[in-house]
Amino acid sequence: MKTFLQYIKPYWKWVLLTIVFIALQSLSDLYLPALNAKIIDDGVMTGDVGKILTYGVLMLIVAILVGLCTLGTTYYSTKASLAYGRDMRLGLFTKVQSFSQSDLDQFGTPSLITRTTNDVNQIQQMMQMLLRTIITTPILLLGGIVMCLRQDVKLSAILLFVVPVITVMVVVTTKKSHPWFKKQQTQVDVLNQVLREKLSGIRVIRAFVRTDYEEKRYDSENEKMLKIAVHAHKLMTAMMPMVTLVMNIATLAAYYLGAIRIDNGGMGIGSMNAFVTYLTQILMSVMMSSMMMNMIPRAMTSIGRINEVLEYEPTVQDLNASEEKQLGKFQGLEFRDVSFCYPGADCPVLEHVSFVTRPGETTAIIGSTGSGKSTLINLLPRIYDVTEGQVLMNGIDVREVSQAELRSHLGVVPQKALLFDGTVASNLRYGKEDATEEELWHALEVAQGKDFVSGMPRGLESSISQGGTNVSGGQRQRLAIARAIIRKPDVYIFDDSFSALDFKTDAKLRQALSHETKEAAVLIVAQRVTTVLGADRIIVLDEGKVAGIGTHKELMESCQVYKEIVFSQLSAEEVA
């Protein structure tokens, strides 16, 4: 509920206007049956045309007021609920932006998508319904009871049976259905997970002819969703006809007992009609409450799931602004006795890794798959924080620097080159928002991407689809490298960023980079030995430990692990 109030607070004026309009509408609705009773009993039954006209005009004015209030209620409740949903989605998005990779792994991408879309929609719908019923229901319920008593006290005894019965039905049904609505939202996460895997792995699925298997897998989870939804809704579905039955019985009883009262002269025809109308309003208010109760369990489940995200404390956090340090001019980078273990894992991925790199130096990291290469360089931009040891830039622990300040000094080219929907220029300007065309073309030239971009229909303004699916893997990598070059960072991080390039392009790119990065440190994670041969320092990782550090020549003499990697890729003649 804290989350609900937090995001509705800015729109209290709209909420207040909604409440005012609803109150006027409800009071007007209560007044209409009384006017109708007067028209019948004081006008029609007595033949007084003047009273018929007077009460008729008054009834018309009240009806117009009801219509205007309904419009006001709909407008402001919708406006408030939509703005509320927008702000909550933005709040979730902003919060997720602060998550480390381990935080994202803990929640899971499909679950975060579900929470930002489906869960917010549930709360949004509940809020809109709540704004419309929170005032209407008590006014119609209490006002209806008072008006029934004004029409006929004896006939009002029907309420002693009807209201408690329907109230008990609503409370019991809501209590029993709540756990199933919680399961339903969790199953939505599972469905999103399966669907996401299906879409992202479509080529693998088709290559291994596993389409039927994936369809059965999705159908299985979809069937679970159906069963949970049936359980969640069957009680609520059963409640509606039961409530309707009670309402119909109560209406018939009112007509029957009312007819007896009219025959005895205890009440007029108009009063009986008004009583039945008020009875209907009372029962409708209970029905609205039941509908509200139908939505509340799902909404409360969604609020709980959203609160989990909003109240979660990220594992990677900045210090207080007063305690943060500034990096200043780049002097060097040091990994000092660094160890790292993934949350919940039994064994560390990295153990006691130490090395130093300075401006103008290239440090390459090589090792077998799973040796911890990518994990090591992810510690520098604080995708993860070290478990033990320190990562130092300019002698300052990176944990003492704000994440924004730290990352502004880094140019990262990830293992999987990611491009965004837009143009070549817009993607490159991720590295520097105000980059000129001259800077863009220079970066492309260094990254060996100038020729293919020049050959595109609109050059820098050529379209790039989401994920860069309309360009080849090698072109994506070169654009990602150009994006990092534009930033002119102090530290370049290339995480296996040359794997999609042919050997000739790879060699040209590294030669061009050597001139571009003279005043910066370069960290390269590579699978190819040819990519690291010219590095000032090669770090060989083996099962998370440093097996050797040195130049190519030094490691060929001293490191058996490195020699095995080299001879697995190069012939004896190439090595020589």
Secondary structure by P-SEA (a helix, b strand, c coil): caaaaaaaccaaaaaaaaaaaaaaaaaaaaaaaaaaaaaaacccccccaaaaaaaaaaaaaaaaaaaaaaaaaaaaaaaaaaaaaaaaaaaaaaaaaaccaaaaaaacaaaaaaaacaaaaaaaaaaaaaaacaaaaaaaaaaaaaaaaaacccccccccccaaaaaaaaaaaaaaaaaaaaaaaaaaaaaaaaaaaaaaaaaaaaaacaaaaaaaaaaaaaaaaaaaaaaacaaaaaaaaaaaaaaaaaaaaaaaaaaaaaaaccccaaaaaaaaaaaaaaaaaaaaaaaaaaaaaaaaaaaaaaaaaaacccccccccccccccccccccccccbbbbbcccccccccccccccccccbbbbbbbcccccaaaaaaaaacccccccccccccccccccccaaaaaaabbbbccbbbbccccaaaaaacccccccaaaaaaaaaaaccaaaaaacccccccccccccccccaaaaaaaaaaaaaaacccbbbbccccccccaaaaaaaaaaaaaacccbbbbbbcccccccccccbbbbbccccccccccaaaaaaccaaaaaaaaacccccccc
